[in-house]
Amino acid sequence: MNEVKASMAGSVWKIVVKEGEEVKEGQDLVILESMKMEIPIAAEQDGKIDTIKVAENDFVNEGDVLLILG
């Protein structure tokens, strides 16, 4: 299992995957918004979305777990 973590503090602007979805390395998973900028968080490896730990509009801090790849 691989935890995908926030690279910076910000709001979850959009979640672009669903639980159970197969993803490829480099694919955008979540888009954070900070200081009016959109920051995509991409998969670091191929895998399947096991659990999404956040919801759109949630505020997250750097290092918070966004989702888990199984």
C-alpha positions, 0 to 999 in steps of 0.5 A: 500500500502506498500513501499519497500525501499532500505536497503543501497546505491547501484546499482540495479543489477536485478529486479526479479519481474514484475508489477502485479505479486503476491509475498509472504513474504520473496520472493526476489524482487530486488537485489542491488549491493554494493561493489561487494556484491549482497544484496537481498531485500525481500517482508516483506508481501504478496501482488501484485507488484503495481509499480516498481519505479527503473530500472536495473543499477539505483543507489539508496540511503538508504531509496529510494523507489524501488517498491510499493506492493498493 
